[in-house]
């Protein structure tokens, strides 16, 4: 997903240089997917962990732990 977001950022950057394209849409694409890059990179560093035990399941993610 990180590579897909980086690809869309590259597409948005190339569209910014095209005079026939709407600059607002290009900026929106670049900003939206550019904001996703740090999130996907962080998820590569700290992935979610699912722990299955006899007493139950526990899912640890970036935002907290669910039981």
DSSP file (Angstrom, degrees, kcal/mol; ACC not computed):
  #  RESIDUE AA STRUCTURE BP1 BP2  ACC     N-H-->O    O-->H-N    N-H-->O    O-->H-N    TCO  KAPPA ALPHA  PHI   PSI    X-CA   Y-CA   Z-CA
    1    1 A X     >        0   0    0      0, 0.0     4,-2.4     0, 0.0     5,-0.2   0.000 360.0 360.0 360.0 -30.8    0.0    0.0    0.0
    2    2 A X  H  >  +     0   0    0      1,-0.2     4,-2.3     2,-0.2     5,-0.2   0.921 360.0  47.2 -63.1 -43.0    3.0    2.2    0.6
    3    3 A X  H  > S+     0   0    0      2,-0.2     4,-2.2     1,-0.2    -1,-0.2   0.860 110.5  52.4 -67.7 -35.1    4.1    1.8   -3.0
    4    4 A X  H  > S+     0   0    0      2,-0.2     4,-2.2     1,-0.2    -2,-0.2   0.929 110.5  47.4 -65.3 -44.5    0.7    2.5   -4.3
    5    5 A X  H  X S+     0   0    0     -4,-2.4     4,-2.0     1,-0.2    -2,-0.2   0.909 112.1  50.0 -63.3 -41.3    0.4    5.7   -2.3
    6    6 A X  H  X S+     0   0    0     -4,-2.3     4,-2.1     1,-0.2    -1,-0.2   0.874 109.0  53.2 -64.8 -36.0    3.9    6.8   -3.5
    7    7 A X  H  X S+     0   0    0     -4,-2.2     4,-2.4     2,-0.2    -2,-0.2   0.907 108.3  48.8 -64.5 -41.6    2.8    6.0   -7.1
    8    8 A X  H  X S+     0   0    0     -4,-2.2     4,-2.6     2,-0.2    -2,-0.2   0.857 109.0  53.4 -67.5 -33.9   -0.2    8.2   -6.8
    9    9 A X  H  X S+     0   0    0     -4,-2.0     4,-2.2     2,-0.2    -1,-0.2   0.917 109.8  48.5 -64.2 -42.0    1.9   11.0   -5.4
   10   10 A X  H  X S+     0   0    0     -4,-2.1     4,-2.3     2,-0.2    -2,-0.2   0.909 111.1  49.8 -64.4 -41.5    4.2   10.7   -8.4
   11   11 A X  H  X S+     0   0    0     -4,-2.4     4,-2.3     1,-0.2    -2,-0.2   0.927 111.2  49.5 -62.1 -44.4    1.2   10.8  -10.7
   12   12 A X  H  X S+     0   0    0     -4,-2.6     4,-1.3     1,-0.2    -2,-0.2   0.876 110.1  51.0 -62.6 -37.1   -0.2   13.9   -9.0
   13   13 A X  H  X S+     0   0    0     -4,-2.2     4,-0.7     1,-0.2    -1,-0.2   0.901 110.8  48.1 -67.5 -40.1    3.2   15.6   -9.3
   14   14 A X  H >< S+     0   0    0     -4,-2.3     3,-0.8     1,-0.2     4,-0.3   0.874 108.6  54.6 -67.3 -35.3    3.4   14.8  -13.0
   15   15 A X  H >< S+     0   0    0     -4,-2.3     3,-1.0     1,-0.2     6,-0.3   0.788  97.5  65.0 -68.5 -26.3   -0.1   16.1  -13.5
   16   16 A X  H 3< S+     0   0    0     -4,-1.3    -1,-0.2     1,-0.2    -2,-0.2   0.811 101.3  50.5 -63.6 -28.5    0.9   19.4  -11.8
   17   17 A X  T << S+     0   0    0     -3,-0.8     2,-0.7    -4,-0.7    -1,-0.2   0.509  89.1  93.3 -88.8  -4.7    3.2   20.1  -14.7
   18   18 A X    X   -     0   0    0     -3,-1.0     3,-1.2    -4,-0.3    -4,-0.0  -0.806  62.6-158.0 -91.0 115.7    0.6   19.4  -17.4
   19   19 A X  T 3  S+     0   0    0     -2,-0.7    -1,-0.1     1,-0.2     4,-0.1   0.706  89.3  60.5 -68.3 -18.0   -1.1   22.7  -18.4
   20   20 A X  T 3  S+     0   0    0      2,-0.1    -1,-0.2    -3,-0.0     2,-0.2   0.677  92.6  81.6 -81.5 -16.8   -4.2   20.9  -19.7
   21   21 A X  S <  S-     0   0    0     -3,-1.2     2,-0.5    -6,-0.3     3,-0.0  -0.554  91.2-102.9 -91.1 153.8   -5.0   19.3  -16.3
   22   22 A X     >  -     0   0    0     -2,-0.2     4,-1.6     1,-0.2     3,-0.2  -0.626  25.0-150.9 -74.1 123.3   -6.8   21.0  -13.4
   23   23 A X  H  > S+     0   0    0     -2,-0.5     4,-2.4     1,-0.2     5,-0.2   0.807  92.0  60.5 -68.2 -30.0   -4.2   22.0  -10.8
   24   24 A X  H  > S+     0   0    0      2,-0.2     4,-2.1     1,-0.2    -1,-0.2   0.905 105.6  46.8 -66.1 -40.4   -6.6   21.7   -7.9
   25   25 A X  H  > S+     0   0    0     -3,-0.2     4,-2.6     2,-0.2    -1,-0.2   0.904 111.8  51.3 -67.4 -40.7   -7.3   18.0   -8.6
   26   26 A X  H  X S+     0   0    0     -4,-1.6     4,-2.4     1,-0.2    -2,-0.2   0.908 111.1  47.6 -62.8 -41.9   -3.6   17.4   -8.9
   27   27 A X  H  X S+     0   0    0     -4,-2.4     4,-2.6     2,-0.2    -1,-0.2   0.882 111.2  51.7 -66.2 -38.0   -2.9   19.1   -5.6
   28   28 A X  H  X S+     0   0    0     -4,-2.1     4,-2.6     2,-0.2     5,-0.3   0.923 111.2  46.8 -64.3 -44.7   -5.7   17.1   -3.9
   29   29 A X  H  X S+     0   0    0     -4,-2.6     4,-2.2     1,-0.2     5,-0.4   0.942 115.0  46.3 -61.4 -48.0   -4.3   13.8   -5.2
   30   30 A X  H  X S+     0   0    0     -4,-2.4     4,-1.7    -5,-0.2    -2,-0.2   0.898 115.7  45.5 -64.2 -41.5   -0.8   14.7   -4.1
   31   31 A X  H  X S+     0   0    0     -4,-2.6     4,-1.8     2,-0.2    -2,-0.2   0.925 113.7  47.9 -69.0 -45.6   -1.9   15.9   -0.7
   32   32 A X  H  X S+     0   0    0     -4,-2.6     4,-0.8    -5,-0.2    -2,-0.2   0.953 119.9  36.2 -63.1 -51.4   -4.2   13.0    0.1
   33   33 A X  H  X S+     0   0    0     -4,-2.2     4,-1.0    -5,-0.3    -1,-0.2   0.788 113.0  59.5 -76.4 -25.8   -1.9   10.2   -0.8
   34   34 A X  H  X S+     0   0    0     -4,-1.7     4,-0.6    -5,-0.4     3,-0.2   0.846 103.9  52.0 -66.8 -33.0    1.2   12.1    0.5
   35   35 A X  H  X S+     0   0    0     -4,-1.8     4,-0.6     1,-0.2    -1,-0.2   0.759 105.8  56.0 -72.3 -24.3   -0.5   12.1    3.9
   36   36 A X  H  X S+     0   0    0     -4,-0.8     4,-2.5     1,-0.2     5,-0.3   0.744  90.0  75.1 -78.5 -23.5   -1.0    8.4    3.7
   37   37 A X  H  X S+     0   0    0     -4,-1.0     4,-2.4    -3,-0.2     5,-0.2   0.924  95.6  46.2 -59.7 -48.9    2.7    7.7    3.1
   38   38 A X  H  X S+     0   0    0     -4,-0.6     4,-2.3     1,-0.2    -1,-0.2   0.871 112.4  52.5 -62.9 -32.9    3.8    8.3    6.8
   39   39 A X  H  X S+     0   0    0     -4,-0.6     4,-1.8     2,-0.2    -2,-0.2   0.940 112.3  43.5 -66.1 -46.8    0.9    6.2    8.0
   40   40 A X  H  X S+     0   0    0     -4,-2.5     4,-1.0     1,-0.2    -2,-0.2   0.867 113.2  52.4 -67.5 -35.7    1.8    3.2    5.8
   41   41 A X  H  X S+     0   0    0     -4,-2.4     4,-1.4    -5,-0.3     3,-0.4   0.906 108.4  50.9 -65.6 -40.6    5.5    3.6    6.6
   42   42 A X  H  X S+     0   0    0     -4,-2.3     4,-3.0     1,-0.2    -2,-0.2   0.878 105.7  55.9 -63.7 -37.1    4.7    3.5   10.4
   43   43 A X  H  < S+     0   0    0     -4,-1.8    -1,-0.2     1,-0.2    -2,-0.2   0.751 104.5  53.7 -69.7 -22.4    2.6    0.3    9.9
   44   44 A X  H  < S+     0   0    0     -4,-1.0     3,-0.4    -3,-0.4    -1,-0.2   0.847 112.8  43.6 -73.5 -35.0    5.7   -1.3    8.3
   45   45 A X  H  < S+     0   0    0     -4,-1.4     2,-0.4     1,-0.3    -2,-0.2   0.919 130.6  22.4 -75.5 -45.4    7.8   -0.4   11.4
   46   46 A X  S  < S-     0   0    0     -4,-3.0    -1,-0.3    -5,-0.1    16,-0.1  -0.773  83.0-172.9-124.1  85.1    5.1   -1.4   14.0
   47   47 A X        -     0   0    0     -2,-0.4    -3,-0.1    -3,-0.4     2,-0.1  -0.273  34.7 -89.2 -73.6 163.3    2.7   -3.9   12.5
   48   48 A X        -     0   0    0     -5,-0.1     2,-0.4    11,-0.0    13,-0.2  -0.403  40.2-148.1 -67.0 148.9   -0.5   -5.1   14.2
   49   49 A X  E     -A   60   0A   0     11,-2.7    11,-3.0    -3,-0.1     2,-0.6  -0.986   7.8-162.2-127.1 124.6   -0.1   -8.1   16.4
   50   50 A X  E     -A   59   0A   0     -2,-0.4     2,-0.5     9,-0.2     9,-0.2  -0.927   9.6-167.3-105.1 121.8   -2.8  -10.8   16.9
   51   51 A X  E     -A   58   0A   0      7,-3.4     7,-2.5    -2,-0.6     2,-0.6  -0.945   2.8-164.6-113.6 121.8   -2.2  -13.0   20.0
   52   52 A X  E     +A   57   0A   0     -2,-0.5     2,-0.3     5,-0.2     5,-0.2  -0.923  19.0 162.9-106.7 123.6   -4.3  -16.1   20.4
   53   53 A X  E >   -A   56   0A   0      3,-2.3     3,-1.6    -2,-0.6    -2,-0.0  -0.866  52.5-103.1-132.5 165.1   -4.2  -17.7   23.8
   54   54 A X  T 3  S+     0   0    0     -2,-0.3     3,-0.1     1,-0.3    -1,-0.0   0.803 121.6  51.7 -60.4 -28.1   -6.4  -20.2   25.7
   55   55 A X  T 3  S-     0   0    0      1,-0.3    -1,-0.3    -3,-0.0     2,-0.3   0.465 126.1 -66.6 -90.2  -0.1   -8.1  -17.4   27.6
   56   56 A X  E <   -A   53   0A   0     -3,-1.6    -3,-2.3     2,-0.0     2,-0.4  -0.854  55.0 -67.7 145.5-178.3   -8.9  -15.3   24.5
   57   57 A X  E     -A   52   0A   0     10,-0.4     2,-0.4    -2,-0.3    -5,-0.2  -0.838  34.6-167.2-110.2 146.3   -7.6  -13.2   21.6
   58   58 A X  E     -A   51   0A   0     -7,-2.5    -7,-3.4    -2,-0.4     2,-0.5  -1.000   4.2-163.0-135.3 133.3   -5.9   -9.9   21.8
   59   59 A X  E     -AB  50  66A   0      7,-2.8     7,-2.7    -2,-0.4     2,-0.5  -0.960   5.7-165.8-121.4 115.1   -5.2   -7.6   19.0
   60   60 A X  E     +AB  49  65A   0    -11,-3.0   -11,-2.7    -2,-0.5     5,-0.2  -0.883  19.2 161.0-102.8 124.5   -2.5   -4.8   19.5
   61   61 A X  E >   - B   0  64A   0      3,-2.9     3,-0.8    -2,-0.5   -14,-0.1  -0.681  56.1 -86.6-128.1-176.3   -2.4   -2.0   17.0
   62   62 A X  T 3  S+     0   0    0      1,-0.2     3,-0.1    -2,-0.2   -15,-0.0   0.830 125.8  48.0 -61.2 -32.9   -1.1    1.5   16.7
   63   63 A X  T 3  S-     0   0    0      1,-0.2     2,-0.3     0, 0.0    -1,-0.2   0.505 123.6 -72.7 -92.5  -5.3   -4.2    2.9   18.3
   64   64 A X  E <   -B   61   0A   0     -3,-0.8    -3,-2.9     2,-0.0     2,-0.4  -0.929  57.1 -57.3 146.5-168.7   -4.5    0.5   21.3
   65   65 A X  E     -B   60   0A   0     -2,-0.3     2,-0.4    -5,-0.2    -5,-0.2  -0.933  36.5-162.9-116.5 133.0   -5.3   -3.0   22.3
   66   66 A X  E      B   59   0A   0     -7,-2.7    -7,-2.8    -2,-0.4    -2,-0.0  -0.923 360.0 360.0-113.1 140.2   -8.6   -4.8   21.7
   67   67 A X              0   0    0     -2,-0.4   -10,-0.4    -9,-0.2    -1,-0.1   0.394 360.0 360.0-107.4 360.0   -9.7   -7.9   23.6
